[in-house]
Amino acid sequence: MFERILYPTDFSDVSKRVIDYIKTLNSAGVKEVVVLHVIDVKYLESPFYDAAKAHEAEAMLLKMAREDVQEVVDELQSCGFETKGRVEIAVPFKEIIRIEEEEQISLIIIGSHGKSNVEEMLLGSVSEKVIRKAKGPVLVIKRAS
């Protein structure tokens, strides 16, 4: 049923909890997990950066994100999953939706920080936008109470 999972992560505690849920799907026919981290483009479009500093910040963020994604890839591979790691620079929810289609994903499994409704209205929520825009099913793992 769910052959290919997309696991978008921001490396937060709630996002890391998702890994335990993914591991339980090993016996459910899941063949591959795509681990995705999206560096929010707005962090690199600061008026406080000159071009050189923006390039340095981008290089540093990419390096750190690739290392963190590789750790997750290695962990999931050790549990028997085929895995693929991706790091992109974009608007997070838009990139998750784009990757869903590009990678032919059958399930997105994402963590939710559980912000209040007021915060979500004001700030937006990546998981909430993914739920609304995704073509396939989305499993949301909430923050532990």
Steps between C-alpha positions, in 0.01 A plus 500: 500500500762757604807408301671837509495734800604863506637607836547879508702597805613820666705297754285621790408265785151440360645434158741244647205316662377422149795264448358258759170490310678444170684203650167335585406511131791276402278191501216678316656482154680834502787473253658843512514808719596836356643718776457868414624814669401833350704804592250783501601745228385792716797442732738563211320806364587730785572865428770476767715268289723621222552253214816346651343447842184356344712252304692403816176454696352287222811280480504453878128417519528254210798324657331464840170388346668238279680357802177487704305343213773239455470401867128434452565314174757278673264429791214400270730290281613311809132408552476354150351789305627620165558868559574812306602833653422839354578855609332784314476878533144620447173580673460188717136403442522572125813290468346211694203500260732521198713211626187295573419506129857477370585196715158335454441487874219284639506644857638813662580458869570828676531637852286783629609745765142544615491879497176667598240589238585869541869435433414289195277775360769760551810299413372209297586141568702283266319183605159667468580625149636160399178335621292738289716488185629142485359273233539185712458406865686686774573351842562768761686417820418747776738627762488298822289665767 
